Each structure stands twice: as structure tokens, then as C-alpha cells.
Amino acid sequence: MEVKAMEHLAPAKFRIKDHVQFKIADDLLTGVIELTDFAHFSSKRCHSYSIFVEERGCSFLHVPEFDILKKIE
């Protein structure tokens, strides 16, 4: 079995305390980034985030960067 080197991971687009809009399934939610990390989806690596959504009273963990639609100013 051949082990391939991981691709370089670009800098994160978002930071802790950023307010962001993101999607989970068919829901659009707004929350605050609490933690940043990285995730590995099959052969793709990306940044992931824990996002607290006040209206739901909970955090969504390991949200991949590609599911975050925008930063809210």
C-alpha cells in the first residue's frame, strides 16, 4: 500500500470570534466560531470549525470550511 504525502493546507479563511453564516444539511445558520481545527474528508483536507449558534443553544463541531458561506461583519 502506497502512502501519499498530504497536500499543503492553505491558510484558514476564518478566525475565532468571527460571526459566520454556514449550512448544515438544508439549514442556513448564523454563529460564532469558537475553535479552529482541520478535517480530513476521504482524500481532501480542509480547515474545520466549531461554531456556536445562540438561537439553538449549541455548538456545531467540525464544520468544514467549504460549508461556511460568508463572514458577517
Secondary structure by P-SEA (a helix, b strand, c coil): ccccccccccccccccccccccccccbbbbbbbccccccccccbbbbbbbccccccccccccccccccccccc
